[in-house]
């Protein structure tokens, strides 16, 4: 799960695109009352705005109708939309991703992480990657049923399934729907390997299942810890577990014999990059055995959402953040090249990689890479209602 520059020889500094125009455009956007959602309505949310999705046929635009009427609108509620997909296992062929299959019980994520690379996927639903992403959640209650069916396919070959590779499988709505729990029950019965990525303490609810799977070398859990500063965490990821709660989660999982990886992800230039060593040390003391990192990724309209967030919370750092980011992205806000998108290029990315590697080695992290077993897999038996003769 580690993302790092392959070669630590410092490459030449790439040409930078001036962030001034983009920064000024972000400030103007945030001054537009039709673009920026009022603070009281989005309290507890991560995005500062809700721009039109990139596939929507219409665009919102503000104008003065002359009425000048003040309205007290209620806070933005979370809406859960039931989705009934025909399949549940997603295939991946990206060479820089360590898994071939994944399951996402939910689309959208109420954690509201301002930096989430999955935000632009809401455009495929005709929705915004801003506040829509964290207030309109799609749930898949039939996920376990579909999974059983797919695991029983005659040509199915078991490989580790990544649970929550796109959006968090333990986000708040999981308390009610328990879709992630039902998926784990199927995987446990079938002795199927799974890797979980989350930033929620709710994962400890399933320690009973996870410990059973860990005894058979069938599970790993990765906790994303972005910062140790609760004030920063509140701004970046408002409905996720606090940093202290995540470290406690690492400890509880580790004490239960469940292998835990910590992801310092994403690393945001000039915002949390100074915390790499501290996060790794706290995680190692809590029981983590492996660690990885990812440099901030800003695909599609996420780059504008991130500028909006910086205008809201750190306006004086806006230019500096994107200057460093562009340095690590070959002069662009984002480069989707598979070989570098996780770690970046250039002197800044090289420095981040060296710091992470040095700290991890000093703390004894990544000394072993636990491979999950797939030889125990047995397709789940089909419920026929008929008793066995013997």
N, C-alpha and C positions, 0 to 999 in steps of 0.2 A: 504493500500500500504506500510505500515511500515513493515520492516524486522528487527527483533531484537531477541537476545537470549531469550528463554522463561524463563529461570531461571537465575537470576543474582547472584547466588552463584558461586564464582569462581571455575571452575573445575581444576583438576590437569594439570600441564603443559605437553603437549604431546611431545613425542620424535621428534626431528627435523632431517630432512635429510639435509646434508651439501649442500649448494647452490654453493659451489666453482666450482665443475666440470661443472655444468650447466652454470654458469656464464662464465667460460673460453670457453666453447663450443660456447656460444653466441658471444663472442668477435671474435672467429675464423670465425664464419659464416659471421659476418659483415665485416671482412677483405677480404672476397672472392668477387671479382668483379662480378662474375656471379650470386651471391646470392643477393648482395646489389644493389639496383637501385640508379643510380647517383642522387645527390641532385637536380641538375637543372631540371631533368625530373620529379621529384616527388614534386616539389615545390607546397605547398598548399595541400599536401596529408598527411595522418596520419601515415600510415604504412611505415616502412623503407625498406621493402623487399617484394618479391612476390614469396614465395616458392611454389613448386608444391602442388596441392590439394591432400588430403590423399586418394582419390579414382582414381587419374589419373594413367594411366598405365605406364607413363614415368616420369623420374626425371631429372631435369636440373643439369648439372655438368659443371664446368668451366675447360678450358684447354688453353694452350698457343699455338696458331697456327703459331706463328713466324712472323706474318705480322706487328704487332705493329702499326696499323692504328688508328688514332684518329677520332672518328665520333661525329658530333654534332647532336644529336637526338632531336626531338621536345618534348615538355612537354607532359605528358600522358593526353590524352583527356578523357572526359566522354562519354561512349557509352551507349545508351539506347536501350534495346532489348525488343521488344513487346512480351508479354506472353499472351496466351489465355487459362486460366484455365477453367475447367468444373464446378468447385464450388468455392465459395469465402469465406465462413465461415469455419474457422478451429476450431475443437473441442479440448479442453484441459481437461485432467484428472489428472494433477499433483496436489497433495493435498496442496502444499505450494503456489499455484497461486490463486489469488482471483477472477479469471474469468473462465467461462466455454467455452466461445466462443471468437474468435478474427478474425480480418480482417487485412491483410497486403497488402496495395495497391501496394507496391514495394518490390522487393528482392534486397539486397545490399543497401548501403547508402552512398551518396556522402559526408555526413558530415565527414567521415573518422576518427571517434573516435578510437584511438589506442587500447582502452580497450574493444571494443564492443563485448559482449558475442555472438552476432549473426554472427560474422565473419565466424566461421566454417561451417555455413549452406551453404555457397557458394560452398563447396565441392560437394554438391548434384547436382550442375550444371556442374561439371567437371572443376571448376575454383579454384583459390587460395583464401584463406582467407586473404591474404595480400592486395596488391594494386588492384587486380581484384575486391575485394569486394566493393571498393569505386569508381572504374572507369567503371565497367560493371553493369549497373543497369537494372533490369527487371521490366517493368511496365505492369499493368493489366488494360487496358482501358475499358474492358467490365465488370469491377467490379460492377458498379451500376446495370447494367442489370441482372447480376447473383444474386445480393442481392435481388432485387425485386422478382425474381423467387423463391428464397429460403424462403423468408418471407411469400410468398403466399401458401407454402406447407400446406396441411390440418393438419398435425401433428406437425407443428412448435410451440414451446413453447418459449416465449420471456424471455431472461435473458440478463444482461448487456453485450454488445459486446465491447471488448477492441480493440481500433483502434491504430495500431502502436506498438503492444506488442513486435514485433521482430525488425523491422526497422522503422525509423521515417516516419510517414505519411506526414510530412511537409518538407521533404528534398527539395533541390533546384529544382529538376525536376518537383515538384508539381506545380510550377508557370506556367509551360507550359501545363501539362497534366490535372491538376485539377481533378484527380481521387478521392482524399480525399473529395473534395468539393461535387462531385456527390454522393458519399456514404452518406455524411451527409444530403444531400437533400432527399434521400430515407428514411433514418432513421427519419428525422423530419416529413415527411408526414405520416409515419407509427406510430408515437409516440413511437419509440423504444429507450430504454436507451442505452447510449454509454459512455465509458470512454476513454479519449484520453491521450496518453503519447507522449511528444515531447520535443525537446530542440530548437525549431525554433520559431522565431518571426512571421513567416508567418501564424501562427494560428490566429493572430488578423485579417487577411483578412476575416475570416469567423465569426466574432463577430455577424453579423446580424443573421445568422442561430443559432449560439450557444446561443445567448441571448434568442431567441424564445424557444429553447429546455430547457434552464435553468428555464424559467418561468413555465414550466411544470414538473420540477424536473427530467429531462431526461439526463443530461450531467454533467460530471466532466472533468476537464482538469488538467493533472499533468505535470509540467515543471521540467525537470532535470537540476539542477544547481550543477555542479561538483566542481567549484572553483569560487572565486571572482577575481582571478589574471588573467588579460587578456593575459599576456605572457605565463603562463602555459596553459591556454585554447587554445591559438594558436597552441601550440605543441601537446596537447592531442586531440583536436577536431577542426581541422583547418577550416572546412567549416560550422561549426555550428554558431549560433548567439553568440555574445560576452556576457560575464556575465552581463554587464550593460543592454544590450538589452533584456536579458531574465528577469531580474528584472522589466524592464519597461513593458514587456509582462504580467507578473504577475499582475502588477498594472492595466493595461488596461482591462484585463479579469475580475479582481475583481470589478472594477468600473462599468463594464457592467452587474454585477450581476451573473457572471459565477463562480461557486465554483472552487477554485484553490488549488491543492496540490503541494508541492515542494518536489522533490526527491533529496536527497543528495546521488547521485549514479553515479558511484560507489565510495566508499571510498577506496583509494589506500594507503596502508601503507607507511609512510615516504614521501608521495608526496602531498596529499591534506587532510590527516586526521586531521591536525591541524586547519582546517577551519570549522569544523562542526558547532560550536557555531555561528561563524560570518555569515555563509550562512543562518542558521535558523533565526537569528535576522534580516538580510537584507530582507529575504523573508517575514517574519511576518510584517515588516514595509511596504512592498509593497502590502500587502493584502492577503497573503496566510493564509488559516485557518487550513490546515492539512499538515503533513510532514511525510516522510518515508526515509529509507536509505537501501542500499544494499552494502555489502562488496564485493570487487572485485572478480569476478568469471572468471576463466581461463579454460574453457572446451577445450578439444582436442588440436589443434595446436596453440591456442591463447596464451598459456603459453610461447611458443618460440617467437611468435610475440611481446609479451610484453617485453621479455628479449631484443630482438633486439631494441625495442623503447628505453629502458633504456640505452643500450649501446650508442645509438645515442645522447640522450639528458641528461641523468643523470648517466654516467658510475660509478661514485663514490658511488651511492646509490643502485646499482644493487643487491649486496649481502644483504644489509640491508632490502630492500623491500621484497625480497623473503624469508628472514629469518622470518620476522614478518608474512608474508602470510602463510608460512608453519606452523608456530605456531598456526595460526587460522584455519588451514585445517588438523589438526591431523598429521602433519609431511609431508604432500603431497602438491604439487602445487595446487591441486584442489580436492575437495571431492563433488560428485554430490548427496550426501544423501539429500533427500527432507527436512528433519527436520532441517538441518544446512547450506545448501548451500547458503542461502541468508545472513546469519549473522555470520557464523563461530562458532568455539569453542575455549576454552582456555582463558587465562588471557587477551591477547590483544583484542580478540573479546568481552570479557566481559566488558572491559574498554570502548570500542567504544559504546557498547549498553548503558552503564550507562551514558556516556557523552551526547549521543543523547537524551535519555529519560529525563534527568535532564534539558537540555536546552529547549526541547520542552515544558515541563511542566511549566518552568519559563516564557516562552513567551506566554503561553495560547494556544498553538497549540494542535490539536487532542482532543479538548474538546467535539467535536461532530463528529459523523460519519454519513454523509449524505447518506441515502439509495436512490437509484434511483428508480423511479416508473416503473413498468411493467404492471400495470393494465389498462393503457391508450392505450395499443397496439391495432392497427387495421391493418390487412394485407393490403398492397397497392392494390388499385383497378387495375384490368387488363385493359389495353387500348384496347378497342374493336372497336372504331370508330363509335359506335352506340349511339345515343342520348337517354337520359332517357325519358320515356313517361310522367312522372309527376315530 
